[in-house]
Amino acid sequence: MINLAGIGHVLLRVADEERSKRFYCDVLGFRVAEQDPEHGGVFMTLDNGFHTIDVVRHAAPESAVALQPGQLGLVHIAFKVASYAALRDAYAHLQQHRVAIARAVDHVSQRSLYFTDPDGNGLEIYYERPDALTAFPNGRGDEDVRLPLSAPGEPLPAWLSETWPAVAAAQPAAAN
């Protein structure tokens, strides 16, 4: 058996390395750990690890085939936030940076925002219920529900102001 410790990093081939670096740093909060033209790429991190996301310029971006919905391969990279308030802040921040949010979904165990980077790579920011692992011992059994979006400049959707999950749902039932 292989004893994996976690996901180390994701390498993305991009059309414009500097544009991608600005997006991941300015919009998503990454910082550059190293920019190495000899070995190719920009290595970016969210924490104390060396790198989480790497970007490298495609050799011929003008002739590269763009990502197509429904193709095989990576669908999205998901980034977890520590609180529901942080999800609300992420929504507002994406709008302030004119990042189009494609959809928001209530997955019962988590609520998610879906969008793309400048090259069309799928990204997700989500908040997971504290009891997500124990809430669904026999499978999630849920129906994904699309949540309404607001346009930039409009008030945030009402669901972002909710207490979520509801306090009663988040606490285990009292023992009799």
Secondary structure as UniProt FT lines:
FT   STRAND          10..14
FT   HELIX           17..22
FT   HELIX           23..27
FT   STRAND          31..35
FT   TURN            37..39
FT   STRAND          42..45
FT   STRAND          53..57
FT   HELIX           61..63
FT   TURN            69..70
FT   STRAND          77..80
FT   HELIX           84..96
FT   TURN            97..98
FT   STRAND          101..106
FT   STRAND          110..116
FT   TURN            118..119
FT   STRAND          122..128
FT   TURN            130..131
FT   HELIX           132..135
FT   TURN            137..138
FT   STRAND          145..147
FT   TURN            152..153
FT   HELIX           158..161
FT   HELIX           167..170
//
